[in-house]
Amino acid sequence: MSKMRQRFFTSLLMLLSLLVLTSLTHAETILIPFGKETRWRFQDGSRPVPPNWFEPQFDDSQWQSGIAPLGYGDADINTTLSFGSDPQKKTITACFRHSFQIEDTSQFKQLVLMIRSDDGCIVYLNGKEVVRHNLPQGQITADTLALKRSDGLEERIYQYFKIETPQLISGTNVIAIEVHQVDARSSDLFFDLALRGYPDRDSLRPKMQEQARQATVDYHSKHFVGPKIRIQDGYVDGGRGMKLDEKGQAFSRRELIIVDRQRDPALKQHLEFARSEELKALEPLKRATRLAQYVDQSMSLDKANRWSTPAVVLLSREYANEGVLLGDVTRLCGAGVCRHRALLFKLLADEAGLDVALVRGNYGDASRAGGHAWNELYLPDGRRFIIDTMQRRIEPLGTDGSQTSSRYLTIDNKPWYPKSKPAEAERPQNSAN
């Protein structure tokens, strides 16, 4: 083959690879981002709301505006709303509006809405109701109460809704939301929302990409990703019960965690920390320790309940068999458990130049064990450590094992590490791997 033909075919292959990558990158379009990236017009308890407030042609230029999350009574609010003059007779309903642009509606066949609203809500798209949550059927007024109180862990979860697209228009689209309290003495109100668009329903299905095959398959089949294997974009983990079909599409009864640096701003921020000069200056063990602390802080919004296994159970229920970006986990349910933390630690450690493995098994003993995930750190001098960000543990691994390392088991409840004698296990504190 001539050099000219070689160059032609090389260029063609590069172009095809770029087209494939572009199609993967643009399978999802973020129409409305979470949190402070989005500014909302709002009407709270200061003035009554006109009956046509949710129509797209309504003039909201005199409304107040602020970045999400919006509300009152919660620590993570960016814009504080008024509830009126009497704290015992708060205004029941707050209303929000936001406009976004779409050049061509034919590019979207499916929308996904993720919303956290305390207590109930109705969502309108271009004047049409598309979602009603925790509110009665029939006519709704400004004084209609939510059906039940959202409190505890339940009030942290972002509800997940699939929306059809006939009501989209080319040009300016308007989304309007009314949030209702369960009673006039409610102590808090919270609103945040994200809207994403997809070209077809198949684009919603998490699909392992070829560059991430080894790590995905190793963890799925061997429950172990070695220290020299980097986890690439397109990695998918749906827990030990996940199924992968011949096309690489993933299915699970729980949420499917996706690694995608290109469309995961929270993960990008985490990786920037892993590349920071602060970490580069530390020797490997101290670097790993600092990363473990960072993962724990990043995945523990509720410091009083950092385990938050019930919250992640809610996440698995709400997002069962649906894709969730790793960086979204903490926002969506308030915390991350072992499977989320261990994966994030592995990604950060790879970025920080550390040799770290990702491990999945059980924790306990043969008679009483719960599912768990953790990491192993390999140092240049030959030492090895267990890094367990869920248990806040960094434990050296010796040749004869220890009482601590003997509690780390395979999924068949056999010792993962050699041990000199059996040890009484502590009760597992997490079963969400």
Buried (B, 14 or more C-beta within 10 A) or exposed (E): EEEEEEEEEEEEEEEEEEEEBEEBEEBBBBBBBBBEEBBBBBBBBEEEBEEEBBBBEBEBEEBBBBBBBBBBBBEEBBBBBBBBEEEEEBBBBBBBBBBBEBEEBEBBBBBBBBBBBBBBBBBBBBBEEBBBBBBEEEEBEBEBBBEEBBBEBBBBBBBBBEBEBEBBEEEEBBBBBBBBBBEBEBEBBBBBBBBBBBBEEEBBBBBBBEBBBBBBBBBBEEBBBBBEBBBBBBBBBBBBEBEBEEEBBBBBEBBBBBBBBEBBBBBEEBBEBBEEEEBEEBEBBEBBBBBBEBBBEBBBBBEEBBBBBBBBBBBBEBBBBBBBBBBBBBBBBBBBBBBBBBBBBBBBBBBBEBBBBBBBBBBBBEEEBBBBBBBBBBBEEEEBBBBBBBBEBBBBBBEEBBBBBBBBBBBEBEBBBEBEEEBEBEEBBBBBB
